[in-house]
């Protein structure tokens, strides 16, 4: 079970991921599905992953290895589009290595990723990378991507997140948390809000760990009816964010 979402508004980007994995009723664990690649003042890149955990970790691990061993990496690429291509290349490399053995064991090769961020003076950009290694980018008509159990939050985010929504109000984060908690049980999560405003490349992150069942957000949203999404949203508390270092 995975739910990850990234949204782009005029002022920047917001990301959220859960931290639950399920390999059967007796194998429910917690793993972070959000990875950061950062050079302070020059670039901030966030990678969200969904699909088979071993496969997505192989792709993320390969990208980390290439930071120190390859000429082209997420810390050297010149644009966010090139960064999305590097993620796609890593997905294909893992596919060529692992797809056949996985197939023999009845395991589907199905990783998907959201990658977004800002490099230098380039405006923040957001991409969805598929299991084939190809990708798409947000547009004026499609401002966000979801991967994993995407049925969680689409109706909510569609109603409350707009292109001109200010980052400072935490509106997107509240909407994401509503999406994380509905219509199924809370699954726990991590949120990051890169509060850089285009075209500046500076970041302010806050990661929210702990069980989502105990947060004010889940308490305020768990009992409301499906026909009152927007009313629930306006009553939900805004998370408090503080400066912190990038989380590996």
Helices and strands as residue ranges (DSSP letters): E 3-9, E 12-18, E 20-22, E 28-30, E 34-39, E 43-50, H 53-69, H 80-104, E 112-119, E 125-129, E 135-137, E 144-148, H 154-160, G 167-169, H 171-181, E 189-192, G 212-214, H 216-221, G 226-228, H 229-235
